[in-house]
Amino acid sequence: MRAAFPGTVPDIETLEQFEVALNSSVPSDMCAILCLCPEKNTPVQLLLDIIHTHEKIVIDGTICDNTMYIPPDVFLRMRKEKNLDILYRRIKEELISRKKISDKIAENQRILVQSEQRYRALFNHIHSGVAIYQAYNDGNDFIIMDFNAAAEQIEKIHREQVIGKNALEAFPGIKEFGLFDVLQKVWRTGEPEYHPASFYRDNRIEGWRENYVYKLPSGEVVAVYDDITKQKQTEKQLVSSYENPQKMFVEIIQAMAKLVESRDPYTADHQKRTAALSRRIAKMLGMKEEDVHWIYLAALIHDVGKISVPSEILTKPGKLTPVEFSLVQTHAAVGFEILKKISFPWPVAPMILQHHERMNGSGYPSRLTGNNIQATARILAVADVVEAMNSHRPYRAALGIEKALEEISANSGTLYDPDVVAACVRIFREGKYDWTD
C-alpha cells in the first residue's frame, strides 16, 4: 500500500509494519489512515485490517469518522478466534446491500426527474389551458400556484402576473362566471366537475370558456379549460346563415301566396286553411317539428300552379267542361315547374306535384300508387279534400265537415292513406277544430 508518509515510502505488508510507519509519521494523538490508493500487490487482508483498526480516515484531505472501526480488544479477539472472515463477509454483504439501496435511490431520483420533466413538458405544451389552485381561508379563496403557456395565451397574461395571486384578484369575473363555486365544490368533495361553456368577462378580457375541474392528491385543485370563443362565434354565424335563408324562403312562399290571392280569393283562402289542417295532421302523426313546419309552408302554395289557369275557369259558377277540367288539372305540374327552380332546404316541389295522386293510381298527373307517393303529399291530399268539401265554391255550396269525413273514411286505403285519414278524423272527433290553428 502507498501511504502518505513524509520521506521515503516503506514497503508495508503487515498491520504491524503499517502502525510503525504511521506512528513515526503523524502525531501520537492522531490515529488515522492516510492513503492515496492501494498498490496492486497490497494484500487484501492488510487493507481490511487497516480499515477496521483506525477510528479516523482521511478522505480528500478531510479527517472523517471511520464507520467500520472495530475497537482493538474486539479486533484482536476476533482475529485470535478467526472470526474475521465471517465479519468480512457480513461487511461485504452490507456494502453490497448499501450499494443496491444507493443505486435504487439514484434510479428513483432519475425516474422522478424524468417524470417531472415529462409533466412539465406536457403542462407547457398541452393545447388546453391549465391553472392549478391552492385553497386557503377554509376554501373561501384560492391562490394560483401554476399557469401553463396555453392559459397565458388564452388569458393574454404572463404567468408571473398571476402566480401567487388569489383567484379573485387575478380574475375578478370568476364568481359571476360560475367557476369559483365549482372550485370550492371540488375542493370540498374531491369529486371532478364539468363547468359547461360559459361567458367570462372582466375589465381586461372576455370570452367563452369550458372547464374540467379536478382535485389533485396534493389537495390542490386544477382546472383544465379551453377557449371556445371562436367556436361560439362560428355557431352564431351558422345559426344566422341558417335563419336568413329560412326567412328568405318564408318570404318567397308568402309572396307566391299573395300572387295567388290576387287572382283568386277562393284559392288563397283554401290554401291557408288546407295548410293549417295539414300541419295538425302531421303533428298527430308524430312527424318531426321541421317536417311539420315545411308541410305547412308548402301547403300554403300547393295550388300556386293555378296562376296558369284563366281566372274565368277558376271562378266559373257552373260545371267545368272536360277541356276546362283538364286545364285545371295541369296546376300540379305547373306548380312543380315553378318551385323546382328554387333551392328550398326541403322537398317542397315534389309534394306540390303529387298532392292529387291517389293510393290506387287513379290520381294525376303521374298516376302514382301507394308508397310511391310522398308521405307529405298523402297528408296534403286528405287535408285538401276535407277543406274543399267543407268550404263554399263558386259552383256549389259548402258540403260540411261530416260529408268530408265520410268521403275520406269511405275511401281510406283506396284513394287516401289510411293513417292520414285516421289522424284527420281523430282531430275533428276530439273537439271543435279551429281552421286557423
TIVEX-111710 format. One record per residue (C-alpha): chain; y, z, x; residue in three letters. Coordinates in pm, whole numbers, plus 32768, in hexadecimal, padded with zeros to 4 digits. Layout:
SITE   mol     c2     c3     c1   type
SITE     A      Y      Z      X    Ala
...
//
This chain:
SITE   mol     c2     c3     c1   type
SITE     A   8000   8000   8000    Met
SITE     A   815E   7FAC   8081    Arg
SITE     A   8233   80E4   804F    Ala
SITE     A   83AC   8101   8067    Ala
SITE     A   83A7   81E2   819C    Phe
SITE     A   84B3   81D0   82A4    Pro
SITE     A   844A   8133   83EB    Gly
SITE     A   82F0   80A7   8423    Thr
SITE     A   820F   8086   82F3    Val
SITE     A   80C4   8131   8341    Pro
SITE     A   7F70   80B7   82CF    Asp
SITE     A   7F0A   819B   81B2    Ile
SITE     A   7DA9   81A5   812C    Glu
SITE     A   7D85   8305   809D    Thr
SITE     A   7E55   83EB   7FC5    Leu
SITE     A   7E6F   84E2   80E5    Glu
SITE     A   7F02   83D8   81CC    Gln
SITE     A   7FFA   837D   80BA    Phe
SITE     A   806B   84EA   8094    Glu
SITE     A   809F   8512   820A    Val
SITE     A   8172   83D8   8219    Ala
SITE     A   822E   8432   80DC    Leu
SITE     A   827B   8599   8143    Asn
SITE     A   8300   8524   828E    Ser
SITE     A   83E6   8429   81EC    Ser
SITE     A   8483   84E0   80C2    Val
SITE     A   850F   863D   8082    Pro
SITE     A   8405   8740   804A    Ser
SITE     A   8488   8797   7EEE    Asp
SITE     A   8456   8634   7E70    Met
SITE     A   82FB   85C5   7E0E    Cys
SITE     A   8305   8455   7DBB    Ala
SITE     A   825A   8305   7DE3    Ile
SITE     A   833B   8217   7E9C    Leu
SITE     A   8298   80C5   7E96    Cys
SITE     A   82F6   7F5C   7E91    Leu
SITE     A   81AA   7EBE   7E3B    Cys
SITE     A   803B   7EE8   7E98    Pro
SITE     A   7FA5   7E13   7FAB    Glu
SITE     A   7E78   7D47   7F51    Lys
SITE     A   7D9A   7E24   8028    Asn
SITE     A   7E17   7F6F   7F96    Thr
SITE     A   7CF1   8025   7EFA    Pro
SITE     A   7D10   8047   7D80    Val
SITE     A   7C90   81AD   7D93    Gln
SITE     A   7DB1   8203   7E79    Leu
SITE     A   7EAE   8170   7D88    Leu
SITE     A   7E22   823D   7C69    Leu
SITE     A   7E1D   837B   7D3D    Asp
SITE     A   7F88   8348   7DA0    Ile
SITE     A   7FF3   830C   7C38    Ile
SITE     A   7F44   8445   7BB3    His
SITE     A   7FB9   8539   7CC0    Thr
SITE     A   8134   850B   7CB2    His
SITE     A   821D   8590   7BA5    Glu
SITE     A   832B   8491   7BE8    Lys
SITE     A   832C   831D   7C1E    Ile
SITE     A   8444   823C   7C9A    Val
SITE     A   8470   8102   7BCF    Ile
SITE     A   8581   800E   7C38    Asp
SITE     A   862F   8121   7CFE    Gly
SITE     A   8628   821E   7BDE    Thr
SITE     A   8555   835C   7BEA    Ile
SITE     A   8490   8380   7AA4    Cys
SITE     A   838F   8470   7A16    Asp
SITE     A   822B   83FF   7A57    Asn
SITE     A   8178   8412   7906    Thr
SITE     A   8026   83EC   79B5    Met
SITE     A   8056   8519   7A98    Tyr
SITE     A   7F2E   860C   7AB8    Ile
SITE     A   7F6C   876A   7B48    Pro
SITE     A   7ECB   8794   7CA5    Pro
SITE     A   7DCC   889A   7C3A    Asp
SITE     A   7D57   87C2   7B18    Val
SITE     A   7D53   8691   7BF3    Phe
SITE     A   7C82   8738   7D04    Leu
SITE     A   7B90   87C9   7C08    Arg
SITE     A   7B62   867B   7B5C    Met
SITE     A   7B2D   85CD   7CA9    Arg
SITE     A   7A36   86D7   7D12    Lys
SITE     A   797F   86B8   7BC8    Glu
SITE     A   7994   853D   7BE5    Lys
SITE     A   7A38   851D   7A8B    Asn
SITE     A   7B4F   843D   7B04    Leu
SITE     A   7A8F   8304   7AA3    Asp
SITE     A   7A88   837B   793A    Ile
SITE     A   7BF9   83C9   794B    Leu
SITE     A   7C47   827B   79E4    Tyr
SITE     A   7B88   81CA   78D0    Arg
SITE     A   7C4A   8291   77CC    Arg
SITE     A   7D8F   8240   7878    Ile
SITE     A   7D31   80D3   7885    Lys
SITE     A   7CD4   80D8   7715    Glu
SITE     A   7E1B   8189   76C4    Glu
SITE     A   7EE1   808B   778B    Leu
SITE     A   7E2C   7F6D   76DE    Ile
SITE     A   7E68   8010   758A    Ser
SITE     A   7FD9   8044   75D9    Arg
SITE     A   7FF2   7EDB   764E    Lys
SITE     A   7F5D   7E63   7508    Lys
SITE     A   804C   7F3C   743F    Ile
SITE     A   816E   7EC4   7512    Ser
SITE     A   8103   7D5A   74E2    Asp
SITE     A   80DD   7D93   736A    Lys
SITE     A   8238   7E2C   7357    Ile
SITE     A   82C4   7D09   741B    Ala
SITE     A   8210   7C12   7337    Glu
SITE     A   828F   7CC2   71FF    Asn
SITE     A   83EE   7CBD   728E    Gln
SITE     A   83CA   7B4A   72D5    Arg
SITE     A   834D   7B09   7172    Ile
SITE     A   8467   7BDF   70E6    Leu
SITE     A   8568   7B1B   71AF    Val
SITE     A   84CF   79D2   713C    Gln
SITE     A   84CC   7A4D   6FD3    Ser
SITE     A   8637   7AB4   6FED    Glu
SITE     A   868B   7962   7084    Gln
SITE     A   85D2   78AB   6F6E    Arg
SITE     A   8679   7982   6E63    Tyr
SITE     A   87CE   7944   6EFB    Arg
SITE     A   878D   77CE   6F12    Ala
SITE     A   8719   77C5   6DA6    Leu
SITE     A   883A   78A4   6D3D    Phe
SITE     A   893A   77C3   6DE2    Asn
SITE     A   88A4   7670   6D8A    His
SITE     A   882F   76A1   6C22    Ile
SITE     A   88FC   75CF   6B32    His
SITE     A   8923   76EE   6A3A    Ser
SITE     A   8A27   77FA   6A6E    Gly
SITE     A   899B   794F   6AD0    Val
SITE     A   8A5E   7A95   6ABA    Ala
SITE     A   89C3   7BE6   6B13    Ile
SITE     A   8A57   7D1F   6A79    Tyr
SITE     A   8A2C   7E93   6AC4    Gln
SITE     A   8A6B   7F7C   699F    Ala
SITE     A   8B4D   80A9   69CF    Tyr
SITE     A   8BF3   81AC   68F3    Asn
SITE     A   8AB2   81C2   6828    Asp
SITE     A   8AB2   804F   67DE    Gly
SITE     A   8C16   8045   675E    Asn
SITE     A   8C70   7F4D   686C    Asp
SITE     A   8BC9   7E79   6973    Phe
SITE     A   8C1D   7E2F   6ADF    Ile
SITE     A   8BE0   7CC9   6B54    Ile
SITE     A   8AF2   7CE7   6C7D    Met
SITE     A   8AAF   7B79   6CC6    Asp
SITE     A   8B26   7A24   6C55    Phe
SITE     A   8A87   78DB   6CBD    Asn
SITE     A   8B23   778D   6D19    Ala
SITE     A   8ADE   76F1   6BC4    Ala
SITE     A   8B8F   7813   6B19    Ala
SITE     A   8CB7   77DF   6C02    Glu
SITE     A   8CC7   7673   6B99    Gln
SITE     A   8C9F   76BE   6A26    Ile
SITE     A   8DA6   77D0   6A22    Glu
SITE     A   8E86   7723   6B26    Lys
SITE     A   8EA3   7863   6BF1    Ile
SITE     A   8E2A   78DC   6D48    His
SITE     A   8D1D   79E7   6D52    Arg
SITE     A   8DFB   7AC1   6E30    Glu
SITE     A   8EED   7AD4   6D0A    Gln
SITE     A   8DE8   7B6D   6C20    Val
SITE     A   8CEE   7C29   6CFB    Ile
SITE     A   8D27   7DA0   6CD2    Gly
SITE     A   8E02   7D75   6B9F    Lys
SITE     A   8DA2   7DF1   6A48    Asn
SITE     A   8D3C   7CE4   6952    Ala
SITE     A   8E58   7D2C   685F    Leu
SITE     A   8F57   7CFF   6974    Glu
SITE     A   8EC2   7BC0   6A03    Ala
SITE     A   8E7B   7B24   68B0    Phe
SITE     A   8F5E   7BBB   67A4    Pro
SITE     A   8EC7   7AE8   668D    Gly
SITE     A   8D62   7B5F   66C5    Ile
SITE     A   8D63   7C51   659D    Lys
SITE     A   8DE9   7B58   64A1    Glu
SITE     A   8CF7   7A5B   6532    Phe
SITE     A   8BD9   7B46   64D7    Gly
SITE     A   8B33   7B5B   662D    Leu
SITE     A   8BA6   7CBE   6678    Phe
SITE     A   8ADB   7D49   6554    Asp
SITE     A   89AD   7C86   65D0    Val
SITE     A   89D2   7D18   6730    Leu
SITE     A   89DA   7E77   669E    Gln
SITE     A   88AB   7E39   65C2    Lys
SITE     A   87DA   7DA9   66DF    Val
SITE     A   8840   7EC5   67C8    Trp
SITE     A   87D6   7FCB   66C7    Arg
SITE     A   8694   7F29   6648    Thr
SITE     A   8620   7E62   6776    Gly
SITE     A   85C8   7D45   668A    Glu
SITE     A   8649   7BE5   66DB    Pro
SITE     A   8741   7B4D   65E8    Glu
SITE     A   87BB   79ED   659B    Tyr
SITE     A   892E   79CC   6553    His
SITE     A   8953   787F   649E    Pro
SITE     A   8A5F   777E   64E6    Ala
SITE     A   8BB0   7820   64AA    Ser
SITE     A   8D16   77D0   6503    Phe
SITE     A   8DB3   78A2   6619    Tyr
SITE     A   8F2B   78B9   6645    Arg
SITE     A   901B   798C   6712    Asp
SITE     A   9177   794E   679E    Asn
SITE     A   90E2   788D   68C6    Arg
SITE     A   8FB9   77C0   684E    Ile
SITE     A   8EF8   775A   6718    Glu
SITE     A   8DB7   76A3   66C2    Gly
SITE     A   8C62   76B2   661D    Trp
SITE     A   8B5B   778E   66C5    Arg
SITE     A   89E9   77CC   667F    Glu
SITE     A   8954   790B   671A    Asn
SITE     A   87FD   799D   6764    Tyr
SITE     A   8815   7B0D   67C6    Val
SITE     A   8709   7BDE   687B    Tyr
SITE     A   86E8   7D36   6919    Lys
SITE     A   8672   7D3E   6A82    Leu
SITE     A   8586   7E47   6B10    Pro
SITE     A   86B4   7ECD   6BCE    Ser
SITE     A   8759   7F22   6A82    Gly
SITE     A   885A   7E0F   6AAC    Glu
SITE     A   8893   7D16   6993    Val
SITE     A   8898   7BA3   69DF    Val
SITE     A   892D   7A92   6905    Ala
SITE     A   88B4   792E   6942    Val
SITE     A   8993   783D   688A    Tyr
SITE     A   8A01   76D5   6861    Asp
SITE     A   8B4C   7633   6815    Asp
SITE     A   8B04   7552   66E8    Ile
SITE     A   8C6D   74F4   66A2    Thr
SITE     A   8C31   7382   66E8    Lys
SITE     A   8AFA   7388   660D    Gln
SITE     A   8BC0   7420   64EE    Lys
SITE     A   8CD3   731F   651A    Gln
SITE     A   8BD0   7208   6511    Thr
SITE     A   8B35   729C   63D6    Glu
SITE     A   8C8C   72A5   6335    Lys
SITE     A   8CC7   713B   6393    Gln
SITE     A   8B74   70D7   6308    Leu
SITE     A   8BB8   718C   61C1    Val
SITE     A   8D0C   70E7   61AF    Ser
SITE     A   8C7A   6F91   61FF    Ser
SITE     A   8B71   6FCB   60F2    Tyr
SITE     A   8C66   7047   5FEE    Glu
SITE     A   8D5C   6F2C   6023    Asn
SITE     A   8C5F   6E15   5FD7    Pro
SITE     A   8BDB   6EE4   5EB5    Gln
SITE     A   8D3A   6EF9   5E2D    Lys
SITE     A   8D68   6D85   5E69    Met
SITE     A   8C26   6D2E   5DB1    Phe
SITE     A   8C86   6E09   5C8A    Val
SITE     A   8DD9   6D5E   5C7D    Glu
SITE     A   8D30   6C06   5C81    Ile
SITE     A   8C4D   6C6B   5B63    Ile
SITE     A   8D6E   6CFA   5A9C    Gln
SITE     A   8E35   6BBB   5AD5    Ala
SITE     A   8D11   6AE7   5A58    Met
SITE     A   8CE6   6BC5   5927    Ala
SITE     A   8E57   6B99   58D2    Lys
SITE     A   8E30   6A20   58FA    Leu
SITE     A   8D17   6A20   57FA    Val
SITE     A   8DE0   6B02   5716    Glu
SITE     A   8F09   6A12   571F    Ser
SITE     A   8E2D   68FC   5695    Arg
SITE     A   8D4A   69BE   55AA    Asp
SITE     A   8D9B   6B23   5539    Pro
SITE     A   8C45   6B41   5490    Tyr
SITE     A   8B8D   6AF9   55D6    Thr
SITE     A   8C6C   6BE7   569D    Ala
SITE     A   8C2A   6D0D   55B3    Asp
SITE     A   8AB8   6CB4   55AC    His
SITE     A   8AA3   6CC2   5729    Gln
SITE     A   8B45   6E1B   573D    Lys
SITE     A   8A5D   6EB0   5637    Arg
SITE     A   8929   6E08   56CA    Thr
SITE     A   8985   6E8D   5824    Ala
SITE     A   89A2   6FF0   579D    Ala
SITE     A   884D   6FDE   56F3    Leu
SITE     A   87AC   6F3D   5827    Ser
SITE     A   882A   705E   58F9    Arg
SITE     A   8797   715F   5808    Arg
SITE     A   8645   70B0   5803    Ile
SITE     A   863E   709C   5980    Ala
SITE     A   8686   7211   5996    Lys
SITE     A   8578   725A   5894    Met
SITE     A   8481   7197   596B    Leu
SITE     A   84DB   726F   5A9A    Gly
SITE     A   856F   715A   5B6E    Met
SITE     A   863A   71A6   5CA6    Lys
SITE     A   87AA   71F3   5C72    Glu
SITE     A   8816   70C3   5D3C    Glu
SITE     A   8739   6FDD   5C69    Asp
SITE     A   87BF   7079   5B29    Val
SITE     A   8922   7039   5BA5    His
SITE     A   88E1   6ECC   5BF6    Trp
SITE     A   8821   6E8B   5AB2    Ile
SITE     A   8958   6EFE   59FB    Tyr
SITE     A   8A3F   6E23   5ACB    Leu
SITE     A   8960   6CF0   5AA9    Ala
SITE     A   893F   6D22   5933    Ala
SITE     A   8ABB   6D24   5917    Leu
SITE     A   8AB8   6BB0   596F    Ile
SITE     A   895D   6B47   58FA    His
SITE     A   89F5   6A3A   5816    Asp
SITE     A   8AF7   69BD   5912    Val
SITE     A   8A4F   6866   5903    Gly
SITE     A   8AD5   683C   57A2    Lys
SITE     A   8C24   67D7   5837    Ile
SITE     A   8B85   667D   5853    Ser
SITE     A   8B39   6679   56DD    Val
SITE     A   8C50   65FD   55FB    Pro
SITE     A   8CF5   671C   5544    Ser
SITE     A   8CCC   665D   53FB    Glu
SITE     A   8B54   6680   541E    Ile
SITE     A   8B64   67F0   5483    Leu
SITE     A   8C3B   6849   5354    Thr
SITE     A   8B9A   6756   525D    Lys
SITE     A   8B67   6812   5113    Pro
SITE     A   8A37   6746   50A9    Gly
SITE     A   88E2   66F6   5135    Lys
SITE     A   88DD   663D   5281    Leu
SITE     A   8846   64E4   529A    Thr
SITE     A   8723   64AF   538C    Pro
SITE     A   8811   6409   5484    Val
SITE     A   890D   6524   5469    Glu
SITE     A   87FA   6627   5493    Phe
SITE     A   8771   6579   55C8    Ser
SITE     A   88D0   6579   5655    Leu
SITE     A   88ED   66F1   5619    Val
SITE     A   879E   6721   56CA    Gln
SITE     A   8830   6694   580B    Thr
SITE     A   890B   67CC   5835    His
SITE     A   87FC   688E   58F3    Ala
SITE     A   87D5   677D   59FC    Ala
SITE     A   894D   6741   5A0F    Val
SITE     A   8988   68B5   5A42    Gly
SITE     A   8888   68B4   5B5C    Phe
SITE     A   8934   678E   5C06    Glu
SITE     A   8A82   6841   5BF6    Ile
SITE     A   8A04   6991   5C76    Leu
SITE     A   890F   691E   5D82    Lys
SITE     A   8A35   68B7   5E5C    Lys
SITE     A   8AB1   6A1E   5E68    Ile
SITE     A   8A08   6AFF   5F6C    Ser
SITE     A   89C5   6C28   5E8B    Phe
SITE     A   88FD   6D43   5F36    Pro
SITE     A   880D   6D39   5E0E    Trp
SITE     A   8753   6C1B   5D57    Pro
SITE     A   8856   6BE3   5C46    Val
SITE     A   8828   6A6B   5C23    Ala
SITE     A   86AA   6A6F   5BE7    Pro
SITE     A   86D5   6B7B   5ADC    Met
SITE     A   87D3   6AA3   5A26    Ile
SITE     A   86F5   696F   5A46    Leu
SITE     A   85C2   6A1C   59B0    Gln
SITE     A   8650   6AF1   5898    His
SITE     A   85D9   69FA   578C    His
SITE     A   8477   69DD   5819    Glu
SITE     A   8361   6A74   5741    Arg
SITE     A   821C   6B20   57A1    Met
SITE     A   8141   6A0D   5701    Asn
SITE     A   81FB   68EF   57AA    Gly
SITE     A   82B9   687E   5673    Ser
SITE     A   8412   68C7   5705    Gly
SITE     A   8503   67F7   57D3    Tyr
SITE     A   8567   675D   58BE    Pro
SITE     A   8425   6772   5991    Ser
SITE     A   8321   67F0   5895    Arg
SITE     A   82BF   690E   597E    Leu
SITE     A   81B2   6A07   590F    Thr
SITE     A   816C   6B79   5939    Gly
SITE     A   81BB   6C10   5A8D    Asn
SITE     A   8240   6AC3   5B09    Asn
SITE     A   8379   6B28   5A4F    Ile
SITE     A   8454   6C14   5B16    Gln
SITE     A   843A   6D7A   5A92    Ala
SITE     A   85B1   6D98   5A6C    Thr
SITE     A   85B7   6C54   59A3    Ala
SITE     A   84AF   6CE5   58B8    Arg
SITE     A   8595   6E0F   587C    Ile
SITE     A   86BE   6D2E   5839    Leu
SITE     A   85EF   6C57   574B    Ala
SITE     A   85A4   6D7D   5666    Val
SITE     A   8706   6E09   5672    Ala
SITE     A   8792   6CAC   562D    Asp
SITE     A   86BF   6C79   54F4    Val
SITE     A   86FD   6DD8   5469    Val
SITE     A   8877   6DC1   5495    Glu
SITE     A   8888   6C5E   5408    Ala
SITE     A   87C4   6CB8   52CE    Met
SITE     A   888D   6DF6   529A    Asn
SITE     A   89DE   6D45   52B3    Ser
SITE     A   8AA2   6C52   51DC    His
SITE     A   8A9D   6AE5   523F    Arg
SITE     A   8B71   69C1   51C3    Pro
SITE     A   8A3E   6929   511F    Tyr
SITE     A   89B0   6A6A   5083    Arg
SITE     A   89F1   6BD6   5033    Ala
SITE     A   8963   6CF3   5103    Ala
SITE     A   87EF   6D30   50BD    Leu
SITE     A   87FA   6EA0   5125    Gly
SITE     A   8747   6F71   522A    Ile
SITE     A   860A   6FA4   515D    Glu
SITE     A   85CF   6E2E   5141    Lys
SITE     A   860D   6E0F   52B7    Ala
SITE     A   8511   6F20   530B    Leu
SITE     A   8413   6E84   521C    Glu
SITE     A   843F   6D38   52D4    Glu
SITE     A   83FD   6DBC   5430    Ile
SITE     A   82E4   6EA5   53BC    Ser
SITE     A   8230   6D8D   5301    Ala
SITE     A   8242   6CAC   5435    Asn
SITE     A   81FF   6DB6   553D    Ser
SITE     A   8117   6D24   5643    Gly
SITE     A   813C   6BC6   55AF    Thr
SITE     A   82AB   6B79   55E0    Leu
SITE     A   8329   6CBD   5678    Tyr
SITE     A   82B4   6DB0   5785    Asp
SITE     A   8202   6ECE   56CE    Pro
SITE     A   828A   6FDA   57BB    Asp
SITE     A   83EB   6F61   5786    Val
SITE     A   83B9   6F53   560D    Val
SITE     A   8330   70B7   5607    Ala
SITE     A   845A   7136   56D1    Ala
SITE     A   8554   7085   55EE    Cys
SITE     A   84B5   7105   54AE    Val
SITE     A   84AD   7264   553C    Arg
SITE     A   8622   7258   558A    Ile
SITE     A   8679   7210   541D    Phe
SITE     A   8571   72F7   5389    Arg
SITE     A   85DF   7422   5458    Glu
SITE     A   873C   7428   53C1    Gly
SITE     A   8872   7363   536B    Lys
SITE     A   88AF   7264   547C    Tyr
SITE     A   8A12   7228   54FB    Asp
SITE     A   8A37   70B9   5559    Trp
SITE     A   8B46   710E   564E    Thr
SITE     A   8A64   71FE   570E    Asp
//
